[in-house]
């Protein structure tokens, strides 16, 4: 095994991987990372579960060299997969959860309070206000961004401004929506003038009709849209901001807007499962990865802003005050978080299955 493992992925171009594009590597993925397929028996261990392409290439290497902690690093495809694994007790010590899932994990006592994290005072201001002030007892906010529309200027006649543009029949077969129920159903609700977290059955029925109407012109539901935008196969995509930043770096015709009706912002957070066996090592990793210079490397690699205030001086200047990096205040004013909808999650699940597979 190489003494200098790197965060490599088995894809034609790692820079074009989506925030939530699953590589399906499992043990093979661990080999590509240069990491052991199982924890060390004699030393200290740490099992991490994260989104694909959501850490800097040298983060794991540098931490291992600094601490000699043996790491198993695994990747998941969606928050639903993460939840299922944690419910089964998969043995992870550190995982990354999005806003609404974080609340769900707290409510079901699946994650434990975090003790010993040293950088809470350096978190951005939103994390020091409610509801995040209370949530931070159970998490360390990590990376954040917005959900909007990515588009290829070469093929789109006019700059998109609204969610309506993803229902434009002139672009039939060239539009994609995220393969995430909270994002796609949420966008349909917002387009109709409703709350993107609605649990009202009448409003959900209207959103369902809108999505079924859109499905006739949709290329697909996918989180793997970056390469298609770059190649000109996809012209309009519901997308995450950091992904479009990487797409734009590969093709300057790619751009991003946050719809005028508003949209979601998200914060993905590190959490420690209640049944974690290596909580001390998990906190040690958090105190390492969230150091300003270290987390700035993550931001520079992924294009997603991080939550450490003092890291900005190490972040690439092109990402500051940029809708694709650190969005300006007027854009952020049109965003809101995805909330935990409790038992209504099952209603959304059934609706999403019906939209995707039954029609």
N, C-alpha and C positions, 0 to 999 in steps of 0.2 A: 504493500500500500504506500502511496506517495506520502512524503512527509509534509507536503504543501498542498492540501486539498483545495480545490477551487469550486465555486458554485456554478457548475456547468449544467446545462439542460440539453436534452436530446431533441433539438428542434433546429430547423434550417437557420434561424436567426433569433437568438435569445432576446434581442432588443425589441422584437415584435410580439412578444408574449403579453397577453392581457393580465391585468391584476388577478383575475380569477380563472385563467385558463389552466386547466388541470393537465399535467403531463402523464399521469398514470404510471409513475415510476416505481413506487414502493421500494422493494429491495434493490431493484435496478437503479433507481434514482439515488439511493444511498451510495451505491458504488460510484456513480458518476460524480458525487460530491466528495469522494475520497473518505467517506465516513463509514464507521463500522456498522454492520447490519444488526448488531445487538450490543447491548451495553456491556461495558467492561466489568468483570467480576471482582477485580481487586481494588480498583480505584473509585473515584467519584463519577457519577453518571448524570446525564440530563437528556430527556426525551422531548423534542420540540415538534409542534404541529402548526404549520403556517401555510398561507397562500403560496402558490407558485410565484417565482420571480418577485419576491417581496422582502428581500434583504440584500445587502451589498455583497459582492463576490468574496470579499476577504473577511467578513464579520466572523464567521464560524472559525476560520483558520486562526485569526488573531486571538480570539477568545480561548481556543484550545491551547495555543502556545503560551498564553498568559497564565492559565489556570491548571492545565493538564486534566481538565474534565473531559471525559469521553462523551460524545454527543451522537445521538440518533436524531436525524433531521428528516421529517416526513412532510408531505404536502397534501392538501385537500382541494376539492373542486368547488365546494360551496358551503355556506353556513349550515345548510340542512345535513350535509355529510358530517361536518364537525359535530353537530348536536347528536346525531345518531351514534357516532363513535364515543363521545363522552358519556352518553347514557349507558353504553355497554361496558364502560370502564376499560378503555383501551390502553391505559397506562402512561398517558402523556403528563409531563410536568409543567409544560408551558404551551399555551395555545393563543391564537389570534382570533378575536371575535368582533363582529361589527356591532353598531349601536343597539339595534333591536334584539340581537341575539345575546348581547351582554346582559340586558335586563332580564331576558328569559332564563339565562344561566344563574343569575343571582336569585331570581324568584324560586327556582327549583333547587337551590342550594347545591348546584353542581360545581361551582367555583368557590374558592376560599378567599377570605380577606388577605391582602398582601401586607406583610410587615418587613421593614428593613430597606425599602426603596428610598434612595437618598436624593432624588432629583425632583420631588413633587413641587418644590418652591420655584423651579425653573420651567414649569409647564406654562403653555400659552394661556391667555386670560380666560378663554371659554371653559377651560378645564378647572378653573377656580371658582366657577359660578354653578349654581344648581341648574340642571340635575347632576352635572358632572362632578361637582364637589363631593356629593354623596357617593356617586358611582366609583370614584377613584379609590375608595376604600377597598374595592374588589378588582381593580385593574390598573394598568399603566397605559394611558393613551399613547398611541404609537404613530401611525400615519393617517392622513385625512385627505379628502378631496371632494369633488362634486360630480353629480350625474347630469349629463346634458346631451348635446347632439354633436357628433363628429361628422364632418362632411368633406368631400373632395371638390374644391372650387372649380376644377377643370370640367366637371360634369353637371354641377348644380347651377341652375340659371341665376338664381338670386340668393343672397345670403339668408340662410334659415333664421327665423326669429322665434318660432313657436313650436310646441309639440305637434301642431297641425301639419307641419312639414313632413312628419313621419307617416302621415296618412295620405300624402300626395300621390295620386294615381299616375302622374307623369313619370314617376320613378319606380313603377312596378317592377319587382324582381331585383331591385338594387338597394333595398332598405332592410336593415336588420334591427332587431330589438334584443335587449339583454335576456339571457336565459336565467333570469332571476325574477321570481314572482313579485317581490316587493318593489322592484324597479319598474317592471313592465306594467303591472296592474296599477301601480302608483302613478305612472305617467298618464295612463288613460283617465284615472280619477281627476288628476290635476287639470288635464285638458278639458274636462267637463265642468270645471269650476268647483270641484269637491276637494276635501282634505285627502292628501295622498296616503294617509293612514286610515281611511274610513273603514268602518265595520258595518255601516248601514246597508242592509240587504238591497234596498232599492237602488242605491248608488252603485253598489257592486254589480248588480244586474246590468245597469247602464254601461259600466266599464267593460263588462264581459261582451256586450253587443258591439261596442266600439272595437275591441280587440279582435273579435271574430270578423268584423268587416275589414279591418286592416290586414288580417291574415291572408286575404285573397291576393294582396300585392306584396306581401312580405317575402323576402328571400329566405330568412330563417330566424329563429331565436338562437342566439349564440353569444358567448363571451369571447369568441375567437374572431374578432372583426378587424384587428389592426392590419394584418397582412392584406386582407381584402380591400381595405380603404387605400392602402399604399399602391396596390396593383391596379386600382380602378375597377375592380369587380363589384365593390360596394361603394355607393355614392353618399348614402346617409345612414348613420348608425346611432342608436342610443348608446351612449358610451360614458366611460369614466375619464375624468380629466387627465390624470397622469398617463393613461394609455395613449391618449391622443397626442400628448407631448412627444412620446416616443415615435408615434406614427409621423408626426410633422418633421421630426429630425430625419426621417428616412425619405419623406416626400413633402416639400414645402407647399404643395397645393392643399395639404390637409389642414383643416382648421376646426375650431370648437366654439359653440355658443351655449349659454345657459338660457333655456326658453324664458320668454317674457312672463309666462304664467307662474314661473317658479319651479323649483326642483329640490332634490335632496342634496344635503351634504352628509358625508359619513366620516366617522372616526373609528378606525380599527384599533383595538386595544389588546395588549398582552394580558392574559389571565392565567391563574394557577388553579387547576382542577382540585377539588376537595380531596380526592384520593391520590394526589401526586405523592410519590415516594421521595422526591428530591427537591423539596421546596427551598431549601437553603441554596442549592445550586441554581435554581430558577431565579431567585432574587439576585444572586451574584451575576448571572447573565444580564438581567435587566439593568443593573448598575453599570454594566459594561456597554451594552448596545445603545443605551440612551445617553451616554456621554455626548456632549455637543459635537465634537469632531466625528465620532463614530456614527451617530444617527444622521449627521449631514451627509456622510458617504452613502447611506441608504437612500436619502432624498435625491442625491445627485444621480444615483444609479436607476432608481425607479421613477423619478419625476414626481413623486408624491411628497407634499410637504409633511414635516414632522411636527411634533408637539412640544419640542424643547425650544424655548425662546432664544437662548443664547447661541443656538446652532446656526442662526441665519447668517452670521458672518462667514461661515464655512460653506454655505450653499452657493451653487452656481448663480451668478448675478442674473442670468437670463430667466431664472425661475421666480424671481422676486417681482411682485406686482404684475403677475402674468396670470391670465385666466387658466392657463394650463399648469401653473405651479401654485404660487400663493395668490389667490384671487383678490382683486380689489374689493373694498368695502361695499360698493354699490351692488356688486354681484352677490356677495355673501348675504346681503339683506334680502335677497329673493330665495333663500334656501331655508330648509328646515330638516330635522332629523327623522329617520324612520323609527317609529316607536314600537315597543313590544305590544302586540295586540292580543296577548293572552290566549284564551280558548278560541278566539276567532281565527287564529292561525290555521285551524283545520278547515274553516270555511274558505279561506284563501287557497289552501292546498287543493281542495276539491275543484274550485273554480279554475285554478291554473292547470290541473290535469285535464279538465274538460276542454279548455281552450287549446292546449297543445296537442292532445292525443285523440279526442273524440270527435273533432270536427275537421 
